[in-house]
């Protein structure tokens, strides 16, 4: 599963706006838009995103 797909699934389940997700996960409110437009994240960024999603799901 791609990181964008993981993000999209998380956004659907949580109802969180994409800009808030990007800001909270990696301090970049344009993250999701840029990924949807073809941006390839660095491995470190992917790790931060996956950690953020896991932490949020654990809290729920």
C-alpha positions in Angstrom: 0.0 0.0 0.0 1.4 3.4 -0.9 1.8 6.1 1.7 -0.8 8.3 -0.1 -3.3 5.5 0.1 -2.6 5.1 3.9 -3.1 8.8 4.4 -6.3 8.8 2.4 -7.7 5.9 4.4 -6.7 7.7 7.6 -8.3 10.9 6.5 -11.6 9.2 5.6 -11.7 7.3 8.9 -10.8 10.3 11.1 -12.5 13.1 9.2 -9.3 15.1 9.6 -8.7 17.8 6.9 -5.6 17.1 4.7 -3.9 20.4 5.7 -4.2 19.6 9.4 -2.9 16.1 8.8 0.2 17.5 7.0 0.8 20.1 9.6 0.5 17.7 12.5 2.5 14.8 10.9 5.4 16.6 9.2 4.8 20.4 9.7 3.8 20.8 6.1 0.2 21.7 5.4 0.7 21.1 1.6 1.9 17.6 2.1 -1.2 15.7 1.0 -1.8 18.0 -2.0 1.8 17.7 -3.1 1.6 13.9 -2.8 -1.5 13.8 -4.8 0.3 15.9 -7.5 3.2 13.4 -7.7 5.6 14.4 -5.0 7.7 11.5 -3.8 8.4 11.7 -0.1 11.8 10.8 1.4 12.0 7.6 3.5 12.3 9.8 6.7 9.1 11.6 5.8 7.3 8.3 5.2 8.4 7.0 8.6 7.2 10.2 10.3 3.8 9.9 8.5 3.4 6.2 9.5 4.4 7.0 13.1 1.8 9.8 13.3 -0.9 7.6 11.8 -0.1 4.7 14.2 -0.1 7.1 17.2 -3.5 8.6 16.2 -5.0 5.1 15.7 -3.7 4.0 19.1 -5.4 7.0 20.7 -8.8 6.2 19.1 
